[in-house]
């Protein structure tokens, strides 16, 4: 039974271990809890950055205790993706709490040290360095954005052999990264989302297509994948295709280029606008479109980064509601199975709100890491490469074990058995990882329900097997 979830500010750390500053640390690093072992000596542990002061799963007094297995988390709880990141973070916290209440691994609990990336690559890298060098985490859940994920992985995680598992980074650019099996994700790449958008454009008979994308790995990757399909169908000629990039300049998502972009759109007169961006920049763009008499009736296809109800609260007025009603969205399909329903009930009970996009993927990431760490029986400790080795036991095998509190004991027993793995059934659906550490998923169409004030689903638009489903969106 879930009683409460700890989310606390790390202000001080208890000092109950034996070895003091300057002492030679043992093989297991048994310094005081506020110290770390550096070059075989106990030294003062650097204080966490101001944006790395939240822990889920254990009491604050155990924040950096060696009696706890720590996992890092990098999520934007402020900035352009703040509304999305906080909901994702809470899903990981729920999973950590459930695992701990189920006994964790031989009573050794999990603590998730979470840092706010602020949707900023440099802040994320700083946070990752503290997580790896000071907190000594073997794995990190996140980051949310593809650009930030690449920066963190290449600059911090890969050199330190730390495993990274993102529940929301979808750029195709991550697939071919040299990663030594240390870069994983519980979401499909945007190749599937681009295919769904392309088929939607063809199905609706849109001739003149304008694509606006945030100028980062995620935006450029999805635009490139869509552009490849449009050009392959001779739909990217100058009279049929327009493409513009934008940058987010502040937390409100406002870009100084909006007037110039809107002017170019009005001159081009598109049949459909494809917007690839995030919540704050999307709200700013939709408000700008609402002020344009020439564009406010144009259909707009928004991608997964905009799937958040904050737009319904901020894009207001008669023209704002009109623009919201013209939005068709795409995102990895919302799960519908029993595992997801159990997760959704627990999430709503704990946070008094339903889960949103990528929440189930984040919940699954924590369970996957928990099971993988449980399978490590090497006395030398838990490392990123060892976690990766165990993750390979969690795909396309029998029996099946699902994410969730009721299945933890059974799954852990299998992982600690004779080397057998199991087929992991997540809240986000089956997670059968390929050689790149990626899983497939169907793509669904979503829309802003302006009357009920929610983001709702039309249903699956493009299946995991690569089939477009016509008629999902009524004319």
N, C-alpha and C positions, 0 to 999 in steps of 0.2 A: 504494500500500500504506500502510495506517495504521500508523505506528510508535508514536506517543504523542500525548497531548493535553495541552497546557499549561493548567494552571489554577493561577495563582500569586497571591500577595499583592502588591499594589502598595505598596511601601514607599518607594522612591525612583524617580525618573525621570531617565534620562540627559540630559545637557545638551550635545548635539553641534551644535546649530544656531548661526547666526552672530550674531543680534542679541541684545543684552543688555537688562537692565531699563532702562526710560526711553528706549530707542531708538524711532524711528518705524518701525512695522512696514510691510512691503510689502503690496501688494494681496492676496498669497497668505498673509499672516500669518506670515512667516518669522521668528518669534522663536525663542529657545531653546526646546527641547522642554518645559521645565518652566515656560514662560511662556505667556501668551495675549495676543492683540491686543485691547486695549480702548480705544475712542475713539482709534484710530490710534497707540497707544503700547504697547510691550511691558510688561506688568505681571505680577506674581507670580500664578501659577495657584493658586487655593485647593486645599488638600489634599482628597483624596476623603474622604467620610464613612467611618466605621469599617465600615459595611455596604456599601461600594462598592469593594471591594479585590480583586476577582477578574477575571481576563481570560482569555479563551479564544482560541486560534488563533495567537498570536505570543508571542515571548519577553517577559519582564517589562521588559527594557530598551527595548522598543518600545511600552510601554504607552500612551504619549500622543504618540508620534512622528508627525510630519506625513507620514512616508513610509508610513503605514498608514491605511486607511479604517476608521474606527471605527463600530460599531453599538452602541447601548445595549441593555441587557436589564434588565427589572424582574421578578423572580421571588421568591416567598416560599420561602426555604430554612429558615426557622424559623416557629413559630406554627402556627395551625390547618391551614394548607395546606402546611406544610414538606415532608412526604414527597412530595407531588405536585409541588411547585415544583422541587425538586432534580432530579428525573428529567427534567422539561421542560427545565431549564437545560442538562443534559448533552446532550440531543438537539441543541440549538442549537450547542453546542460541537463536536459531531461534524461537523455540516454545515460550520462554519467551517473546521475542520481539513481536510476533504475538498476544499473549494474552494481553500484555500491550496496544498495539495499538487498541485492541478491547474493551478497557475499564476496563480490569482486573476484580476485584471483587469490585463493588461499587466504582471504581476509585482508589482503593488501589492496587498499582502495585506490581509485583513480581520482586525480585532481586535474581539472582543465584550467590552465592559466591562459586567460584571454586578453588579447591586446586589440585596441581600436586602431585600425589602419587609416581611418579617415579618408579612404579611397585615394590615398597618396602613396605612391611606390616607395619614396624615401622613408616615410614614417614606418611603412611596413618592413623595410629592410632593417631599420634601427630596432624595431620590436623583435624581429626574427633573430637578430644577433643576440639580444638579451635572452630570449628563450633558449637559444642553443648554447651560448657561452656561459651564462650565469645560472639559468634554471635547469640546464642540461636535459632538455626534453629530447626524446629519440624520434618524435613524430609531431607534425603540425597539421591541424585541420584548417583548411583555407589555403591561401586567401580567396576572396570572393571573385575579384576581377582577374581576367586572363593576363593582362599586362602586369599586374602586381604579382601574380603567381610566378610568371617567368622571371621577374626581377629577384624575388625572394629565393626561388629555386636555384638560379644560376649563380647568384652572388653569395648566398648563405648556406642553403640546405645541401646542395650537391657537394660543395667542398668539405662540409662537415659530416657527410653521410647521414643526413637527417631525412626521414621520409616525409613527403608532403602529399596530402590527400585533399583535393578541393571538391566541395560539394556543388560548385556553381561556375567554375571557370570552363567555358565551353569553346574557346577558340581552337580551330584546327591546327594552329601553330604549335600547340602543346604536344601534338601526337608524335612529331618527329624529333623532339628534344632528346639529346643524349642524356640519359638519366640513370643508367645502371639499375633500373627497376625501382627507382626511388620516387618517381612522380606518378601519382594515381589520381583518379577522379571518379566520382559516383554519378556523373552526368554524361550524356552523349555529347559529341562534338557538334559544332554548328553546321557541319556539312548536312546533317539531317534537317536542321531548321531552314537552311538556305533552300534545300530541295522542296520543302513544304511551301515556302513563300513563292518560289518559282511556279510550282504547280497551281497555287492559288491564283497567281497573276494570269496564268493561261486559262484556268477554269472560268474566271470572271471576265475574260476578254479585254483586260486592260492593255491599251496600246502604248501610251506614253508613261514611262516609269521614272520617277525621281527617287533617288536613294540618298538619305542623309545619315551619316554615321559618325559616332564619336571617334576621334583620331587616336585610337589606341589598338592594342593587339586584338581585343574582342571586336571592336567596331570594324576595323580594317579586315580582319579575318572573315567575318560574316559577309561583309560587303563583297569581298573578293570571291567567296564561294558562290554568292548569288550572281555576281557579274559574270562569272565563268559560264553559268547556265544560260543567262540571258544572251550572251554573245554566241554561245553554241546554237541558239535558236534564231540568230540574226535579229535580236531585239535590243542590241546595244549601240545602234547607229546614232548619229548626232541628233537626228530629228525624233528619235524614240526614247533616248536614255539621257538622264542627267544625274550627276553624282557630285556631292559636296561633303566635305568633312568639317566637323566643328570640334571645339575644345571647351571644356568646362573651366570657367575662370574663378568661380567662387562657390560656396556651399549652396547658394540658391540656384545653381545650374544655369545661370545667365551667361550667354555668350555675346560678346560685342558684335559678332558677325550676323546675329539673327536678322537685322534689317536688310543686310546685303543678301542673305540667303533667301529671305522671303521675297525680295524683289526679283531674284533669279527664278524662283518658283513661279511667281506670277507671270513672268515672261514666257516660261516654258509651258505653262498650263498643263500640268500632268493629269493623267487619268487616275493615278494612285501615287501616294507618297509612302515610301518605306522608311521608317525611322528606327535606327539602331542606336540606342542610348540607354540611359538609366533614369531613375525616378525624378530627381531634381531637374536635370536637363530636359527630360520629357515634359514635365509640367510647364517649364518655361517655354518650350517650343509650342505646346498645345495652346497656351494662353496667347502667344504671338499669332498663331494661325486663326484663333477666334477673333482677333482684331482685324483680320484681312477679309474683306467682303468677297474677294475673288477666290479664296482658298478654303473658306470654312465649310463648304459642302463637299470637299474632295475626300474620298476614302483614304484612310491612313492605316498602314500595317505597322504595328509596333511589335518589337521582339520581346524576349523574356525579361530583359532588364527593366521594362516599364510595367511589369505585371504587379501593381501595388495599388491599393485603394486610396492612397494619399491624393492621387490625381482627382478622384471624385470629390475630395474635400476642398481642393484648392482651385481647380479649373471650374469656375462657377459662372453664373449669369446665363441668359438664354443662349447666347452664342457659344459659351463654354460647354453647356450641355449638348448643344448640337454637334460640336466637334467631338466630344467624348462618344457620342452615339455613332459617329462615323468610324470609330477605331475598331479594327480587327487585329487581334494579337496572336502571336505564336509563342509556344514555350514547350519544354518537355512535358509530356502528358501527366496530369494529376493521377496518382494511384487511386484505385478503387477497391482493392482487395481487403481481406479481413485484417491483414497485418497493418495496412495503412489506417483502417478505421480504428483499431485499437490505439495506435499512435496518436491519431487525431483527437480521440477522446481524452487521452492523458494530457496532451498538449493544451487543449482547451481548458481542462480542469485546473491545470497548473498556472496558466497565463491569462485565463479569461478571454481568450481570443482564438479563433481557428488558425491552424498552420497555413503558411503561405508558400510561395514558390521556393523550391530548393530546401524547404524545412525537412522533408522526409529524407532527402539525400544527405543532409547533415547528420540527422539522427542515425542513419545507416553507417555513415563514416565512423562515428564513435563506436558503434557495435563491432564493426569490422576490425578496428584497431584493438578493441578490447579482446576479441576472440584471438586475434593474431598474437598479441602479447601473452595471452594465456597459453598459447601453444609453444612458447619459448621455454625450454627447460635447460638452457645453458647457464652454468654457474657464473659465466663472465658477464652476465647482465643483458639488458634489453638495448638493442641498437636498431637503427633504421634498416640496414640490410637484413637483419634477422626478422624484423617485422615483415619485410617484403617477401621473404622466403615462406613465412607462414600464410600470408595472404594468398599465395598461389594454391593453398589447400582449400580455398573457399569458393570454388567455382566449378560448375558442371560436374558435381559428384553427387553421390547419394550416401546417406539419406539427406533430406532437406531439413534445414533449421532456419527459423525466421528470426528477425530482429524483434526484441521485446523482452520484458522482464521474465515472462513465463518460460522462455526458451533458453535463457542464459545458462542455467545449470547443465542442460543436456548438451548444448553446443560446446561448453567449456570441457566437459568430460570427453567428448570426441577429440577435441584439439589436444588434450593432455593424455590421450590414449596411445595406441600403437602406431601413430603416424597417419591414421586415416583423417581425411578432411570431411567436409560436407558442402552441400549446395546451399548457399546463403540466399534466403528470400527476404529482401529488405522491405521496409515501409514504402520505398519508392518503386518497388517491383523486383523482379529477379535481377541479380547483379552477376552476370556471367562475364568476367573480365577477359579481354583479349590479351595479346602479347604486349600491348602498349599500356596495360593497366587501365583500360577504359571499358565502359559498359554501354550497350545500346539502349535506346528508348524510343517510344512513339512520340510524335509531336501533336499537340492539340491546339485548337483555336480557342481564344478567350476573348471576352469583351467586357466593357464597363457597363454594368447594369445601373444606369443612372437613377432608376426609380427605387431600387432596393439598396443602393449605396454599397455595392460589392463588385468584386472581380469574379465573373462567372465563366463557365466553360461551355463552348458549343459542342465539344466532343473531339475525338481523335481525328486529325486531319491527314496525318501521314504516319503510317505504321512503321514499327521497328524493322520490318521486313522490306521496307522501301516502296510501299504501295500508297498512292494518293487515294483519299476517300472523298469522292464528289458528293455534293449535296449536304455537307455538314453545315455550311453557312447558307442560310436562305437568301435568295435575291431580294 
